[in-house]
Amino acid sequence: MNGKLTVVGTPLGNLGDLTDRAREALASADLVLCEDTRRTGGLLSKLGIGGPKMLVSNEHTEAGAIGRMLSKIEAGGHVVLVSDAGMPAISDPGNRLIGAAVEAGVEVDVAPGPTAAVVALVLSGLPTDRFVFEGFIPRQGPARTQRLAEVAREKRTVVIYEAPHRLVRTLAELIEICGGDRLAVVARELTKMYQDVQRGNLESLHQHFVDESPKGEFVIVIGPSSSIQTVISDEDLICLLQAERAGGVSTRDTVAKVATITGASKRRVYELANALD
Ligand code: SAM
C-alpha cells in the first residue's frame, strides 16, 4: 500500500481550533471521507481548499467506504477521514474504517483536534488523573439502568454526552442513583460563543436546568464516587434494603443490587440485611 489514511480532528465550533496539520492534510487529500458532504464542503471552502473528492462514510455506508478507501490507498492516494465536529471515532463514525485500514496494513496517521469530552473534563476542575468516557448512555430499559448503576459506583471521573432534550431527565435519574450531592459539571456549547460551564452537584445542576428547555450541545462530567462510599449511612442502606425487599426480591439479589447502587461493600450490606431478619 503506497498511500495513507489520515484521521483529522476538526473544530467543535471555533475555526481557530483547526490545526496547521489538519489544514495540510485536507489540502493534500485525494479523497475525504466525511459524515455530511455539505458540512465538510463548507469547512473546505472556508479554508480555501477546493478539489478533494468527498464521500459519505457513516454507519450505513461505512462498508462501501472501506472498499473505496482501500482501493484509493492501494493506488497511492491520500485519504482523509473527518466527522462533522471533533475527533472522528469518538461517538462518531470512523472506528470500523480505521480498524479496516490497520487490518489491511495501511499507514494510519492522526492530525488531532479537540474532543468535547476532554475539553469538558479539563474545564470541570474534577479529578483528571483517572477518568471514564461513557459517550451517550443507552436511552432506556435495563441497559440504561445498568449503565447508571455503573456510573454511581465509578471511582473515576465519568464523562457523558447528552442530547439537550434529555439533559434534565438524565440529571434527575443520576440524582436517584448517585445521590444529589455527587459533584458534577455541565458544560454547554464548548469553544462556541455561548460556552457555559455550570459547576456544583447533581441536585444544584438539576435545579439550574429544570425550568429551561436546554438548547445546544452538552457534556455532563460526574465526580468519582469515593466520597459517597464513605458517607453512606447504615440507616440509608437499611432503607434501600427494605424498599428492595418489599418487592419480594431474594436477600441475595437485594444485597447485590444495593451494593451495586451505593458502592458499599457486599459484606457490610449482608450484615445489615441479616440484622433485619
Ligand atoms: N466526535 C465528537 C467529539 O470529538 O467530541 C463528538 C460527536 S457526538 C455525535 C456529539 C456530542 O458531543 C454532542 O451531543 C455533545 O454531547 C458533545 N459535543 C460536541 N460538541 C460539543 C460542544 N461544542 N459543546 C458541548 N458538547 C459537545
py3Dmol code that shows the C-alpha trace and the ligand (Angstrom):
import py3Dmol

protein = """\
ATOM      1  CA  MET A   1       0.000   0.000   0.000  1.00  0.00           C
ATOM      2  CA  ASN A   2       1.614   3.237  -1.129  1.00  0.00           C
ATOM      3  CA  GLY A   3      -0.922   5.741   0.119  1.00  0.00           C
ATOM      4  CA  LYS A   4      -2.113   6.506   3.614  1.00  0.00           C
ATOM      5  CA  LEU A   5      -5.075   7.356   5.811  1.00  0.00           C
ATOM      6  CA  THR A   6      -5.028  10.487   7.991  1.00  0.00           C
ATOM      7  CA  VAL A   7      -7.679  10.892  10.684  1.00  0.00           C
ATOM      8  CA  VAL A   8      -8.290  14.618  11.106  1.00  0.00           C
ATOM      9  CA  GLY A   9      -9.890  16.304  14.115  1.00  0.00           C
ATOM     10  CA  THR A  10     -11.969  19.358  13.185  1.00  0.00           C
ATOM     11  CA  PRO A  11     -13.191  22.226  15.410  1.00  0.00           C
ATOM     12  CA  LEU A  12     -16.152  21.744  17.761  1.00  0.00           C
ATOM     13  CA  GLY A  13     -17.371  25.198  16.847  1.00  0.00           C
ATOM     14  CA  ASN A  14     -14.426  27.571  16.613  1.00  0.00           C
ATOM     15  CA  LEU A  15     -12.494  27.576  13.344  1.00  0.00           C
ATOM     16  CA  GLY A  16      -9.457  28.886  15.222  1.00  0.00           C
ATOM     17  CA  ASP A  17      -9.060  25.397  16.701  1.00  0.00           C
ATOM     18  CA  LEU A  18      -8.199  23.849  13.332  1.00  0.00           C
ATOM     19  CA  THR A  19      -4.515  22.983  13.353  1.00  0.00           C
ATOM     20  CA  ASP A  20      -1.991  23.624  10.568  1.00  0.00           C
ATOM     21  CA  ARG A  21      -1.522  19.875  10.246  1.00  0.00           C
ATOM     22  CA  ALA A  22      -5.269  19.367   9.790  1.00  0.00           C
ATOM     23  CA  ARG A  23      -5.311  22.052   7.073  1.00  0.00           C
ATOM     24  CA  GLU A  24      -2.320  20.473   5.300  1.00  0.00           C
ATOM     25  CA  ALA A  25      -3.867  17.002   5.427  1.00  0.00           C
ATOM     26  CA  LEU A  26      -7.151  18.272   3.973  1.00  0.00           C
ATOM     27  CA  ALA A  27      -5.335  20.269   1.279  1.00  0.00           C
ATOM     28  CA  SER A  28      -3.323  17.240   0.171  1.00  0.00           C
ATOM     29  CA  ALA A  29      -6.213  14.724   0.298  1.00  0.00           C
ATOM     30  CA  ASP A  30      -7.252  12.790  -2.786  1.00  0.00           C
ATOM     31  CA  LEU A  31     -10.400  11.613  -1.025  1.00  0.00           C
ATOM     32  CA  VAL A  32     -12.137  12.992   2.077  1.00  0.00           C
ATOM     33  CA  LEU A  33     -14.430  10.617   3.955  1.00  0.00           C
ATOM     34  CA  CYS A  34     -16.996  12.565   5.959  1.00  0.00           C
ATOM     35  CA  GLU A  35     -20.412  12.327   7.625  1.00  0.00           C
ATOM     36  CA  ASP A  36     -22.030  15.089   5.603  1.00  0.00           C
ATOM     37  CA  THR A  37     -20.627  16.482   2.361  1.00  0.00           C
ATOM     38  CA  ARG A  38     -22.397  19.845   2.821  1.00  0.00           C
ATOM     39  CA  ARG A  39     -20.894  20.386   6.235  1.00  0.00           C
ATOM     40  CA  THR A  40     -17.382  19.260   5.275  1.00  0.00           C
ATOM     41  CA  GLY A  41     -17.665  21.082   1.947  1.00  0.00           C
ATOM     42  CA  GLY A  42     -18.440  24.250   3.941  1.00  0.00           C
ATOM     43  CA  LEU A  43     -15.327  23.729   6.059  1.00  0.00           C
ATOM     44  CA  LEU A  44     -13.153  23.127   2.980  1.00  0.00           C
ATOM     45  CA  SER A  45     -14.416  26.265   1.278  1.00  0.00           C
ATOM     46  CA  LYS A  46     -13.805  28.366   4.435  1.00  0.00           C
ATOM     47  CA  LEU A  47     -10.233  27.060   4.325  1.00  0.00           C
ATOM     48  CA  GLY A  48      -9.954  27.896   0.637  1.00  0.00           C
ATOM     49  CA  ILE A  49      -9.462  24.236  -0.228  1.00  0.00           C
ATOM     50  CA  GLY A  50     -11.224  23.175  -3.403  1.00  0.00           C
ATOM     51  CA  GLY A  51     -10.925  19.918  -5.199  1.00  0.00           C
ATOM     52  CA  PRO A  52     -10.737  16.853  -2.960  1.00  0.00           C
ATOM     53  CA  LYS A  53     -13.465  14.399  -3.730  1.00  0.00           C
ATOM     54  CA  MET A  54     -15.779  13.745  -0.766  1.00  0.00           C
ATOM     55  CA  LEU A  55     -17.529  10.507   0.094  1.00  0.00           C
ATOM     56  CA  VAL A  56     -20.067   9.969   2.874  1.00  0.00           C
ATOM     57  CA  SER A  57     -18.955   7.430   5.439  1.00  0.00           C
ATOM     58  CA  ASN A  58     -21.464   6.798   8.209  1.00  0.00           C
ATOM     59  CA  GLU A  59     -22.879   3.715   9.933  1.00  0.00           C
ATOM     60  CA  HIS A  60     -24.957   2.873   6.822  1.00  0.00           C
ATOM     61  CA  THR A  61     -22.303   3.475   4.171  1.00  0.00           C
ATOM     62  CA  GLU A  62     -19.120   2.546   6.053  1.00  0.00           C
ATOM     63  CA  ALA A  63     -18.741  -0.876   4.418  1.00  0.00           C
ATOM     64  CA  GLY A  64     -18.682   0.649   0.914  1.00  0.00           C
ATOM     65  CA  ALA A  65     -16.441   3.483   2.086  1.00  0.00           C
ATOM     66  CA  ILE A  66     -13.891   0.970   3.391  1.00  0.00           C
ATOM     67  CA  GLY A  67     -13.605  -0.562  -0.098  1.00  0.00           C
ATOM     68  CA  ARG A  68     -13.219   2.865  -1.736  1.00  0.00           C
ATOM     69  CA  MET A  69     -10.650   3.907   0.861  1.00  0.00           C
ATOM     70  CA  LEU A  70      -8.553   0.784   0.389  1.00  0.00           C
ATOM     71  CA  SER A  71      -8.530   0.976  -3.415  1.00  0.00           C
ATOM     72  CA  LYS A  72      -7.593   4.667  -3.330  1.00  0.00           C
ATOM     73  CA  ILE A  73      -4.742   3.958  -0.893  1.00  0.00           C
ATOM     74  CA  GLU A  74      -3.597   0.959  -2.911  1.00  0.00           C
ATOM     75  CA  ALA A  75      -3.275   3.307  -5.882  1.00  0.00           C
ATOM     76  CA  GLY A  76      -1.035   5.579  -3.789  1.00  0.00           C
ATOM     77  CA  GLY A  77      -3.723   8.074  -2.743  1.00  0.00           C
ATOM     78  CA  HIS A  78      -4.042  10.086   0.466  1.00  0.00           C
ATOM     79  CA  VAL A  79      -7.380   9.510   2.196  1.00  0.00           C
ATOM     80  CA  VAL A  80      -8.548  11.814   4.999  1.00  0.00           C
ATOM     81  CA  LEU A  81     -11.268  10.920   7.486  1.00  0.00           C
ATOM     82  CA  VAL A  82     -13.211  13.676   9.271  1.00  0.00           C
ATOM     83  CA  SER A  83     -16.500  13.830  11.165  1.00  0.00           C
ATOM     84  CA  ASP A  84     -18.915  16.758  11.493  1.00  0.00           C
ATOM     85  CA  ALA A  85     -17.056  18.110  14.523  1.00  0.00           C
ATOM     86  CA  GLY A  86     -14.344  16.988  16.905  1.00  0.00           C
ATOM     87  CA  MET A  87     -12.493  13.713  16.604  1.00  0.00           C
ATOM     88  CA  PRO A  88     -13.771  11.001  14.256  1.00  0.00           C
ATOM     89  CA  ALA A  89     -14.478   7.686  16.008  1.00  0.00           C
ATOM     90  CA  ILE A  90     -15.346   9.398  19.308  1.00  0.00           C
ATOM     91  CA  SER A  91     -19.153   8.978  19.474  1.00  0.00           C
ATOM     92  CA  ASP A  92     -18.897   9.479  15.720  1.00  0.00           C
ATOM     93  CA  PRO A  93     -18.338   7.111  12.782  1.00  0.00           C
ATOM     94  CA  GLY A  94     -14.815   6.035  11.894  1.00  0.00           C
ATOM     95  CA  ASN A  95     -13.762   3.292  14.252  1.00  0.00           C
ATOM     96  CA  ARG A  96     -14.584   0.405  11.871  1.00  0.00           C
ATOM     97  CA  LEU A  97     -12.927   2.193   8.989  1.00  0.00           C
ATOM     98  CA  ILE A  98      -9.735   2.838  10.943  1.00  0.00           C
ATOM     99  CA  GLY A  99      -9.767  -0.795  12.105  1.00  0.00           C
ATOM    100  CA  ALA A 100     -10.074  -1.958   8.497  1.00  0.00           C
ATOM    101  CA  ALA A 101      -7.132   0.238   7.465  1.00  0.00           C
ATOM    102  CA  VAL A 102      -4.986  -1.139  10.291  1.00  0.00           C
ATOM    103  CA  GLU A 103      -6.020  -4.678   9.385  1.00  0.00           C
ATOM    104  CA  ALA A 104      -5.022  -4.085   5.745  1.00  0.00           C
ATOM    105  CA  GLY A 105      -1.578  -2.858   6.782  1.00  0.00           C
ATOM    106  CA  VAL A 106      -2.244   0.729   5.721  1.00  0.00           C
ATOM    107  CA  GLU A 107      -0.194   3.563   7.229  1.00  0.00           C
ATOM    108  CA  VAL A 108      -2.563   5.449   9.551  1.00  0.00           C
ATOM    109  CA  ASP A 109      -1.788   8.890  10.928  1.00  0.00           C
ATOM    110  CA  VAL A 110      -3.780  11.386  13.000  1.00  0.00           C
ATOM    111  CA  ALA A 111      -3.930  15.169  12.965  1.00  0.00           C
ATOM    112  CA  PRO A 112      -5.521  15.579  16.394  1.00  0.00           C
ATOM    113  CA  GLY A 113      -8.181  18.128  17.166  1.00  0.00           C
ATOM    114  CA  PRO A 114     -10.448  18.925  20.107  1.00  0.00           C
ATOM    115  CA  THR A 115     -12.860  16.412  21.535  1.00  0.00           C
ATOM    116  CA  ALA A 116     -15.744  17.661  23.668  1.00  0.00           C
ATOM    117  CA  ALA A 117     -15.160  15.013  26.353  1.00  0.00           C
ATOM    118  CA  VAL A 118     -11.614  16.126  27.103  1.00  0.00           C
ATOM    119  CA  VAL A 119     -12.401  19.853  26.831  1.00  0.00           C
ATOM    120  CA  ALA A 120     -15.257  19.415  29.352  1.00  0.00           C
ATOM    121  CA  LEU A 121     -13.195  17.196  31.651  1.00  0.00           C
ATOM    122  CA  VAL A 122     -10.339  19.683  31.831  1.00  0.00           C
ATOM    123  CA  LEU A 123     -12.673  22.666  32.329  1.00  0.00           C
ATOM    124  CA  SER A 124     -14.642  20.826  35.023  1.00  0.00           C
ATOM    125  CA  GLY A 125     -11.944  21.029  37.673  1.00  0.00           C
ATOM    126  CA  LEU A 126     -12.889  17.484  38.753  1.00  0.00           C
ATOM    127  CA  PRO A 127     -10.124  14.858  39.074  1.00  0.00           C
ATOM    128  CA  THR A 128      -8.434  14.187  35.740  1.00  0.00           C
ATOM    129  CA  ASP A 129      -5.873  11.591  36.836  1.00  0.00           C
ATOM    130  CA  ARG A 130      -8.296   8.759  36.017  1.00  0.00           C
ATOM    131  CA  PHE A 131     -11.483   9.129  34.007  1.00  0.00           C
ATOM    132  CA  VAL A 132     -14.033   7.109  32.060  1.00  0.00           C
ATOM    133  CA  PHE A 133     -15.676   8.149  28.799  1.00  0.00           C
ATOM    134  CA  GLU A 134     -19.237   6.807  28.595  1.00  0.00           C
ATOM    135  CA  GLY A 135     -20.305   8.652  25.428  1.00  0.00           C
ATOM    136  CA  PHE A 136     -24.084   8.533  25.014  1.00  0.00           C
ATOM    137  CA  ILE A 137     -25.632   6.213  27.600  1.00  0.00           C
ATOM    138  CA  PRO A 138     -28.490   3.947  26.430  1.00  0.00           C
ATOM    139  CA  ARG A 139     -31.796   5.850  26.245  1.00  0.00           C
ATOM    140  CA  GLN A 140     -33.998   3.369  28.093  1.00  0.00           C
ATOM    141  CA  GLY A 141     -34.541  -0.091  29.508  1.00  0.00           C
ATOM    142  CA  PRO A 142     -32.277  -2.321  31.595  1.00  0.00           C
ATOM    143  CA  ALA A 143     -29.208  -1.258  29.609  1.00  0.00           C
ATOM    144  CA  ARG A 144     -29.737   2.327  30.822  1.00  0.00           C
ATOM    145  CA  THR A 145     -30.346   1.261  34.447  1.00  0.00           C
ATOM    146  CA  GLN A 146     -27.251  -0.892  34.377  1.00  0.00           C
ATOM    147  CA  ARG A 147     -25.089   1.893  32.948  1.00  0.00           C
ATOM    148  CA  LEU A 148     -26.368   4.435  35.501  1.00  0.00           C
ATOM    149  CA  ALA A 149     -25.593   1.987  38.313  1.00  0.00           C
ATOM    150  CA  GLU A 150     -22.067   1.638  36.959  1.00  0.00           C
ATOM    151  CA  VAL A 151     -21.708   5.428  36.930  1.00  0.00           C
ATOM    152  CA  ALA A 152     -22.950   5.563  40.547  1.00  0.00           C
ATOM    153  CA  ARG A 153     -20.178   3.326  41.854  1.00  0.00           C
ATOM    154  CA  GLU A 154     -17.450   4.525  39.482  1.00  0.00           C
ATOM    155  CA  LYS A 155     -14.339   5.658  41.319  1.00  0.00           C
ATOM    156  CA  ARG A 156     -13.031   7.623  38.367  1.00  0.00           C
ATOM    157  CA  THR A 157     -14.471  10.834  36.935  1.00  0.00           C
ATOM    158  CA  VAL A 158     -17.151   9.978  34.343  1.00  0.00           C
ATOM    159  CA  VAL A 159     -17.833  11.898  31.126  1.00  0.00           C
ATOM    160  CA  ILE A 160     -21.230  11.556  29.422  1.00  0.00           C
ATOM    161  CA  TYR A 161     -22.543  13.068  26.183  1.00  0.00           C
ATOM    162  CA  GLU A 162     -26.197  14.035  26.326  1.00  0.00           C
ATOM    163  CA  ALA A 163     -28.755  15.489  23.929  1.00  0.00           C
ATOM    164  CA  PRO A 164     -30.340  18.779  25.109  1.00  0.00           C
ATOM    165  CA  HIS A 165     -33.875  17.377  25.387  1.00  0.00           C
ATOM    166  CA  ARG A 166     -32.689  14.522  27.623  1.00  0.00           C
ATOM    167  CA  LEU A 167     -30.405  16.554  29.917  1.00  0.00           C
ATOM    168  CA  VAL A 168     -32.890  17.236  32.731  1.00  0.00           C
ATOM    169  CA  ARG A 169     -34.217  13.661  32.780  1.00  0.00           C
ATOM    170  CA  THR A 170     -30.683  12.246  32.905  1.00  0.00           C
ATOM    171  CA  LEU A 171     -29.714  14.583  35.760  1.00  0.00           C
ATOM    172  CA  ALA A 172     -32.868  13.502  37.667  1.00  0.00           C
ATOM    173  CA  GLU A 173     -32.056   9.814  37.171  1.00  0.00           C
ATOM    174  CA  LEU A 174     -28.456  10.389  38.192  1.00  0.00           C
ATOM    175  CA  ILE A 175     -29.687  12.026  41.424  1.00  0.00           C
ATOM    176  CA  GLU A 176     -31.838   8.955  42.162  1.00  0.00           C
ATOM    177  CA  ILE A 177     -28.962   6.569  41.761  1.00  0.00           C
ATOM    178  CA  CYS A 178     -25.886   8.616  42.797  1.00  0.00           C
ATOM    179  CA  GLY A 179     -27.481  10.983  45.344  1.00  0.00           C
ATOM    180  CA  GLY A 180     -27.928  14.709  44.809  1.00  0.00           C
ATOM    181  CA  ASP A 181     -24.682  15.648  46.497  1.00  0.00           C
ATOM    182  CA  ARG A 182     -22.388  13.968  43.971  1.00  0.00           C
ATOM    183  CA  LEU A 183     -20.097  16.603  42.455  1.00  0.00           C
ATOM    184  CA  ALA A 184     -20.791  17.264  38.788  1.00  0.00           C
ATOM    185  CA  VAL A 185     -20.363  19.770  35.989  1.00  0.00           C
ATOM    186  CA  VAL A 186     -22.485  20.505  32.923  1.00  0.00           C
ATOM    187  CA  ALA A 187     -20.568  22.067  30.011  1.00  0.00           C
ATOM    188  CA  ARG A 188     -22.539  23.603  27.150  1.00  0.00           C
ATOM    189  CA  GLU A 189     -21.526  24.844  23.695  1.00  0.00           C
ATOM    190  CA  LEU A 190     -17.820  24.349  24.305  1.00  0.00           C
ATOM    191  CA  THR A 191     -15.472  26.609  22.308  1.00  0.00           C
ATOM    192  CA  LYS A 192     -18.500  28.471  20.889  1.00  0.00           C
ATOM    193  CA  MET A 193     -19.814  31.975  21.533  1.00  0.00           C
ATOM    194  CA  TYR A 194     -22.249  30.843  24.261  1.00  0.00           C
ATOM    195  CA  GLN A 195     -19.912  28.451  26.055  1.00  0.00           C
ATOM    196  CA  ASP A 196     -21.220  27.903  29.577  1.00  0.00           C
ATOM    197  CA  VAL A 197     -19.832  25.732  32.372  1.00  0.00           C
ATOM    198  CA  GLN A 198     -22.034  25.069  35.415  1.00  0.00           C
ATOM    199  CA  ARG A 199     -20.256  23.524  38.395  1.00  0.00           C
ATOM    200  CA  GLY A 200     -21.924  22.136  41.508  1.00  0.00           C
ATOM    201  CA  ASN A 201     -23.573  18.882  42.449  1.00  0.00           C
ATOM    202  CA  LEU A 202     -26.244  16.866  40.666  1.00  0.00           C
ATOM    203  CA  GLU A 203     -29.003  18.492  42.725  1.00  0.00           C
ATOM    204  CA  SER A 204     -27.918  22.086  42.051  1.00  0.00           C
ATOM    205  CA  LEU A 205     -27.388  21.355  38.354  1.00  0.00           C
ATOM    206  CA  HIS A 206     -30.841  19.806  38.051  1.00  0.00           C
ATOM    207  CA  GLN A 207     -32.307  22.901  39.760  1.00  0.00           C
ATOM    208  CA  HIS A 208     -30.425  25.109  37.329  1.00  0.00           C
ATOM    209  CA  PHE A 209     -31.716  23.411  34.169  1.00  0.00           C
ATOM    210  CA  VAL A 210     -35.154  22.134  35.221  1.00  0.00           C
ATOM    211  CA  ASP A 211     -37.002  25.342  34.384  1.00  0.00           C
ATOM    212  CA  GLU A 212     -35.458  25.936  30.981  1.00  0.00           C
ATOM    213  CA  SER A 213     -35.644  23.932  27.781  1.00  0.00           C
ATOM    214  CA  PRO A 214     -31.901  23.420  27.432  1.00  0.00           C
ATOM    215  CA  LYS A 215     -30.562  24.126  23.969  1.00  0.00           C
ATOM    216  CA  GLY A 216     -27.141  23.472  22.482  1.00  0.00           C
ATOM    217  CA  GLU A 217     -24.622  20.682  22.910  1.00  0.00           C
ATOM    218  CA  PHE A 218     -23.900  19.276  26.365  1.00  0.00           C
ATOM    219  CA  VAL A 219     -21.359  17.220  28.242  1.00  0.00           C
ATOM    220  CA  ILE A 220     -22.016  16.006  31.800  1.00  0.00           C
ATOM    221  CA  VAL A 221     -18.949  15.346  33.964  1.00  0.00           C
ATOM    222  CA  ILE A 222     -19.535  13.433  37.196  1.00  0.00           C
ATOM    223  CA  GLY A 223     -17.056  13.280  40.050  1.00  0.00           C
ATOM    224  CA  PRO A 224     -15.763   9.970  41.441  1.00  0.00           C
ATOM    225  CA  SER A 225     -17.932   8.018  43.876  1.00  0.00           C
ATOM    226  CA  SER A 226     -15.378   7.639  46.658  1.00  0.00           C
ATOM    227  CA  SER A 227     -16.882  10.350  48.886  1.00  0.00           C
ATOM    228  CA  ILE A 228     -20.328   8.737  48.674  1.00  0.00           C
ATOM    229  CA  GLN A 229     -18.972   5.379  49.678  1.00  0.00           C
ATOM    230  CA  THR A 230     -17.583   6.729  52.910  1.00  0.00           C
ATOM    231  CA  VAL A 231     -20.614   8.826  53.850  1.00  0.00           C
ATOM    232  CA  ILE A 232     -23.498   6.477  53.134  1.00  0.00           C
ATOM    233  CA  SER A 233     -25.055   5.670  56.487  1.00  0.00           C
ATOM    234  CA  ASP A 234     -26.344   2.354  57.815  1.00  0.00           C
ATOM    235  CA  GLU A 235     -29.797   3.958  58.014  1.00  0.00           C
ATOM    236  CA  ASP A 236     -29.735   4.781  54.288  1.00  0.00           C
ATOM    237  CA  LEU A 237     -28.572   1.277  53.429  1.00  0.00           C
ATOM    238  CA  ILE A 238     -31.337  -0.243  55.594  1.00  0.00           C
ATOM    239  CA  CYS A 239     -33.889   1.986  53.881  1.00  0.00           C
ATOM    240  CA  LEU A 240     -32.755   0.760  50.470  1.00  0.00           C
ATOM    241  CA  LEU A 241     -32.740  -2.875  51.650  1.00  0.00           C
ATOM    242  CA  GLN A 242     -36.297  -2.565  52.956  1.00  0.00           C
ATOM    243  CA  ALA A 243     -37.510  -0.929  49.740  1.00  0.00           C
ATOM    244  CA  GLU A 244     -35.987  -3.696  47.637  1.00  0.00           C
ATOM    245  CA  ARG A 245     -37.306  -6.451  49.866  1.00  0.00           C
ATOM    246  CA  ALA A 246     -40.820  -5.021  49.748  1.00  0.00           C
ATOM    247  CA  GLY A 247     -40.783  -6.053  46.077  1.00  0.00           C
ATOM    248  CA  GLY A 248     -40.312  -9.714  47.107  1.00  0.00           C
ATOM    249  CA  VAL A 249     -36.722  -9.919  45.848  1.00  0.00           C
ATOM    250  CA  SER A 250     -34.454 -12.539  47.477  1.00  0.00           C
ATOM    251  CA  THR A 251     -31.921 -11.436  50.093  1.00  0.00           C
ATOM    252  CA  ARG A 252     -29.056 -12.382  47.793  1.00  0.00           C
ATOM    253  CA  ASP A 253     -30.324 -10.277  44.890  1.00  0.00           C
ATOM    254  CA  THR A 254     -31.318  -7.417  47.191  1.00  0.00           C
ATOM    255  CA  VAL A 255     -27.844  -7.269  48.708  1.00  0.00           C
ATOM    256  CA  ALA A 256     -26.173  -7.400  45.281  1.00  0.00           C
ATOM    257  CA  LYS A 257     -28.361  -4.580  43.958  1.00  0.00           C
ATOM    258  CA  VAL A 258     -27.953  -2.306  46.987  1.00  0.00           C
ATOM    259  CA  ALA A 259     -24.186  -2.860  46.979  1.00  0.00           C
ATOM    260  CA  THR A 260     -24.041  -2.031  43.264  1.00  0.00           C
ATOM    261  CA  ILE A 261     -26.128   1.121  43.592  1.00  0.00           C
ATOM    262  CA  THR A 262     -24.343   2.520  46.626  1.00  0.00           C
ATOM    263  CA  GLY A 263     -20.818   1.246  46.212  1.00  0.00           C
ATOM    264  CA  ALA A 264     -20.966  -0.139  49.785  1.00  0.00           C
ATOM    265  CA  SER A 265     -19.240  -3.479  50.272  1.00  0.00           C
ATOM    266  CA  LYS A 266     -21.415  -6.570  49.866  1.00  0.00           C
ATOM    267  CA  ARG A 267     -20.208  -7.805  53.239  1.00  0.00           C
ATOM    268  CA  ARG A 268     -21.441  -4.685  55.018  1.00  0.00           C
ATOM    269  CA  VAL A 269     -24.808  -4.832  53.214  1.00  0.00           C
ATOM    270  CA  TYR A 270     -25.156  -8.574  54.047  1.00  0.00           C
ATOM    271  CA  GLU A 271     -24.565  -7.888  57.721  1.00  0.00           C
ATOM    272  CA  LEU A 272     -27.256  -5.200  57.734  1.00  0.00           C
ATOM    273  CA  ALA A 273     -29.664  -7.440  55.782  1.00  0.00           C
ATOM    274  CA  ASN A 274     -29.103 -10.314  58.238  1.00  0.00           C
ATOM    275  CA  ALA A 275     -29.742  -7.998  61.189  1.00  0.00           C
ATOM    276  CA  LEU A 276     -33.142  -7.164  59.641  1.00  0.00           C
ATOM    277  CA  ASP A 277     -34.248 -10.843  59.672  1.00  0.00           C
TER     278      ASP A 277
END
"""
ligand_1 = """\
27
SAM
N -16.733 13.465 17.832
C -17.199 14.469 18.731
C -16.103 14.769 19.758
O -14.934 14.523 19.459
O -16.400 15.266 20.843
C -18.494 14.053 19.392
C -19.626 13.882 18.416
S -21.120 13.385 19.161
C -22.065 12.928 17.761
C -21.893 14.895 19.578
C -21.971 15.103 21.088
O -20.713 15.564 21.558
C -22.969 16.184 21.496
O -24.275 15.662 21.654
C -22.392 16.653 22.811
O -22.730 15.755 23.849
C -20.886 16.566 22.535
N -20.409 17.831 21.967
C -19.953 18.039 20.729
N -19.591 19.328 20.573
C -19.837 19.952 21.742
C -19.671 21.272 22.234
N -19.202 22.240 21.448
N -20.032 21.541 23.496
C -20.513 20.575 24.304
N -20.677 19.313 23.894
C -20.354 18.989 22.649
"""
view = py3Dmol.view(width=600, height=400)
view.addModel(protein, "pdb")
view.setStyle({"model": 0}, {"cartoon": {"style": "trace"}})
view.addModel(ligand_1, "xyz")
view.setStyle({"model": 1}, {"stick": {}})
view.zoomTo()
view.show()
